[in-house]
Amino acid sequence: METKIWKVDNFVDNSENYPQIVDAAALLRDGELVAFPTETVYGLGANALNGEAVTNIYRAKGRPSDNPLIVHIGDMNQLNGLVEVIPELAHPLMAHFWPGPLTLIFKKKEGVFPDSVTAGLATVGIRMPDHQVALRLIRESGCPVAAPSANLSGKPSPTTADHVYEDLSGRIAGIVDAGATGVGLESAVLDITGEVPLILRPGGVTIEQLQAVIGHVEVDKGLLKGEEAPKAPGMKYKHYAPKAPLTLVDGSPAFLQSLVDEKRAAGLRVGVYTVEEHKDLYEADNILAGGTLKDLRTVAENMYGVLRQFDHEGPDIIYGEAFPHTGIGEAIMNRLLKAAGGRVIKEG
């Protein structure tokens, strides 16, 4: 299969006709797979009401079939036809964070989605992306769009169209290229079907931001377990990993350097994943900095790109600095721990 690429301006004018988007939307509507940008990462879209199209997402990505998908909508009117009920709690959340990087878990309306969207669950995750190209594409297609990240399963998520092409060329019908994404991390996932709202995945909207709007929020214990069927994407399987094994280091730069020295003395090529403030503190075979400690959102924006760059640099192992579990740091560490397979070395 030849993968078509449509280049569009990142800020489309909804009053104008964009033949690239019309073309891509028609393929989506007809059951083909089309990758497109959101404010978080690039998504791999399929008509969420077409079971065969959704199944092809799993095939293209090599994604486990018990890992549910997030459904993207282009306007609020689509929501009523997809969910059983819209809880009162949803209204302030949608008012504050939609469009935006927040996925809400609703009880699904029976008979609407194929089981391949929800992995057989009674619930469905829905969000409205904060990206003009994504919104225009979804609206033009006329259907809700199921879209996980547009990468091979287990690899770092794509934040550019080049990342998508690298992973999925020949596997999907097309890629809408509107440049690099913004947030750089997937959406936060919040389950609002129970008595207490539960964060199933930290993301672009932080716990603190959610609490400021709706008060008490808890973190689902499933984030810490791997044996149960996942209720949201990113809960169970190893994700986001570069080719070389990554180990996080919770300690000083000097301690991390001692680990590097030990491995290099054993003849291994060692990569270091760090921040701009620390990149001159290390001696290693590959030193890649992404973002600054002064603003952890810059770390989020660059993290997947840096992890993918290590694949091109070719180290044998990678040591990465750990980050504080506060604000967006919670989501950064969630992704890095997945990428590292849980490997952490603590100083002292």
N, C-alpha and C positions, 0 to 999 in steps of 0.2 A: 504493500500500500504506500502510495506517495503522500507525504504529509505536507499539506499546503500551509503557507505562512501569509497572514494578512497583517500588514503594518498599519497601525492607526495612531492618531494623536492621543496622548494620555488624557486629554481633556476634551472629549467629544462634545459637540454642540447638539443637543437633542432636537433642535429645530432643523438641522440639516440632514440630508440623506447620505449615509455612508455605505456604499456598495459592499465594502469588505465585511461590515457587520451584518448586512442583509444576507450575504452569501453564507457566512458562518452560522447565522441563526437558522437558515433554511436546513443546513446539514444537521444541526442539533435537533430540530423539529422532526427530521426524517429518521432519527435514530443513530446518527453518527456521533463519534466522540470528538469534542473540540476543547482544546485548552485555552484558558483566558485568564487575564490578570484580575486580581482583587487587591484590596488595600493590605492584605496579609501576605499571601503567597499566590502563585499561579494555581488555578484549579483545573481539574480534568472533568469537563462537563458532559452529561448525558441527559436526555429527556427523562425526568424522574418518574414519569408515568409509563415508560416503555421498559418492560422487564428485560427484554433482550439487550437493549442499549445499556442498561445498568450493569447487566452481567458482563458485558464487554469491558466495562471499567476494571472489574476485578481481573479479567484476563490480561488486559494491557499492562496493568501495574504489577501483576503477580501478587495481588492483595488477598489475604485470608478472607473467606466468605462470611465469617462471623463478626467482621469488623464493620459496623454500620456506617452509612454515609450521611453527610449533611446536605440538606436541600436548600438551595438558594432561590430567593424570590426577588422580583423586581419592583413590586409595590404591595401595599398592605392588603389590597383587595384579594390577592391570591391566597392569603392565609386562611380565610374562613372555609374555603373548600378543601383544605388539607388537614385540619385538626378537628378533634371532637369538640373541644371547648377552649376558649381563650381565658385563662384565669385572670382574676383582677390584678394579681402581682405582675402579670406580663405587661400591662399598660404603661406603668412608669418606666419599666426597663426598655420597652420599645421607644418610648418618647425620648429617653436620654441617650440610648446606644444604637438605635437603628436609624439610618444605615450605619453599620459599624462592625467591629470585630467581636461580636457577641452572638453565640448560637444558643437558642432557647430550646429546651426539650419539652415537647407537648405530647399529650395523648393523641395518637394519630386517628384520623377518620377511617373507619373500616372500609375496605374495598377500593381505596384510592391508590395506595402504593403497592408495587410488587414487593414480595418479601426480601428481594435482593437489596432494596434501599435500606430497610430497617433491620436487616439480619434477623428477621422473625420476631423482633420486639414489638410491644404494644405502643411504643413511643416513637417519635421522630424528631430529629434535630433540624431546626430551621433558622436561617439568618438572612439578612438583607445586606449585601456587601456595600461598603462605602467607596465605590469606584465607578466613575461614570461609564467607562467602557463595559464593565460587567453588567451594570444595570441596563444599559442600552441593549446589550446582547440578549439578556434574559427577557426583557420586554418584547424585543423584536421576535424572539423565538415563540412567544405565546405559551410557554410551558414552564413549570418549575424545573430547576436544573439541579440534579444530584452532582456534587463535585467534591471529591477529596483532592488532596494536593496532587499536582501533575508530575509525579516522579515515579520511578520504579520503587516498589514497596521496600522499605528499610533504608533507602538512601536519603540524604539531606533533601528537604523540601526545596522546590524551585522558586527563586525570586526574580528570575529573568526568563525570557523566552528561550535564550540559548540553553539554559539549564533543562528546560522541557525538551528541546530538540535533542539534546545529548542523551536523554533517557528514553524518549518515546518516539523518535523518528521512525516512520514505517509501521508504527503500531496504532496511530490515530489519524483521523481525517485532516485535522488542521490545528494551527496555533494562532491565536490573535495576539500579536506582539504590540504592546503599548508601553514598552520600557520596563524598568525595574519597579517592583512593588514598594510599598511604604513601610508598614509595621514590621514586616519580615518574619513574624511568628503567626501561627494559626490562631483562629478565634478562640476566646474563652468559651467553654461549654457549661451552661447552667441548667440543671434539672429543676423545673418549677411544677412538677406533677405531684409532689408530696407535700407534707405539712411544712417542712423546712427546705428552703432552696439549697441545692447541693452543687458545688463546683465539681464537675467531672473532669475538666481539663482547664488548667490556668492558661491565660492567653493575653491577647491584645487589650482586653478590659481587665483591670486588676481587681483583686479581692477588695481592696480599699475603696475603689470606685463603686463597686456593686453595693457595698455596705453603706456608703454615703447616700444611696438612693432608696434601698429597701430595708436597711437595718441588718438584722442577724443573717449571716450566710455561713454554711458549713462546707468543709471539704470532704468529698466522698472518700471513704476508707479504701475503695477500689483502686484509687491512685497508687496505693502502696502495695497492692496485691497483683498477682499475675495469673492466678489459677481460675478466675471466674470469667464468664463470657463478658466481653466489654460492652458497656452501656453507651459509650461514646468513642469516637476515633482517638487513638493515641493512648488508650488506657492499658493495653495488654502487651502488645508486641514491641520488639526492639525497632526503633525508628531512627531516622536522621543520621545514620552512621556513615562516616567516611570508610574507605577501604582499609586503612591501617587502624589497628585497635587504639581507641582513645581511653585515657585514664584521667580523671579529674584530680586535681591536687588542692586540698584545703590547707593552705599554709603560706608561708612567706615565699617570695621569689628565690631567696637563697636556698630554701628547702627544695623547691622545684628544680633549681639548677643542679643540686646534688643528685637528684634522680636522673636528670639528663646525663650528667657526667658518668654515672655508673653504667648506663646503657651504651653510651658512645664508647666507653672503654672496652665493652664487650663486642664492639664491632658493628653496632646497629646504627642506622640513620634515624635521628630523633627529630620530631617536629614539636614546636611549642605554640600553643594557641593562647594568645595574651591580648592585652589592651594597649592602646597607644602609649599610655604613661609608662608601661613596663617593658616595651619591646627592646630597649637598649640595655636592659639588665641581664639579658640571656645570651649564652653562646650555645648554638645548636645548628643542626643541618638545615632546618627550615623554621623560620620564626614568622608567624603571621598574626597581625594585630587586626582586630575588628571592633571598632567603637572605643568609647572612653568611659572611665569610671564616673566622670562628672555627669554623664547622662546615659543610663543603662539602656535607654531606648535605641541608642546608636549601636549598642552591642546586639540587641534583638534584630535590628535591620540588617546587620552584616553577618550574623552567625552562620547561616546556611551557606552563604557564598564562600566564607572562609573554610568551612568544612569541605566544601566541594573543591576548593583550590588545593587543599592538601592531597586530594586524589591525583592532581596533576604534578605536584611536587614529589610525591613518591617516598615519603618516610616509611620506616618499618613500624614505628610506634609514634604516638602523639601524646604529649602531656598538655592538659588544658587547665587554666586557672578556674577556680570555683568562684561563684558570685553570691552575694547576700540574698537570702530568701525573703525579700521584701519588695513590694511594688512589682514592676515588670520582671525583677530578678527571680521571682517565683516561677514564672513561665520559662525564663531562660534556663534555669536549673532543671526544670521538668524535662525540657528537650535535651539538654546536655547529658543528663543522667540516662535518658533513653539511648542517646547516641553512644554512650560509654558502656552500655549494658550494666549500669549500676556500679561500675568500678570507681572507687574513690580512695585516695590515700590521704590520711590526715597527719599533719605534723605533730610530733610529740605523742 
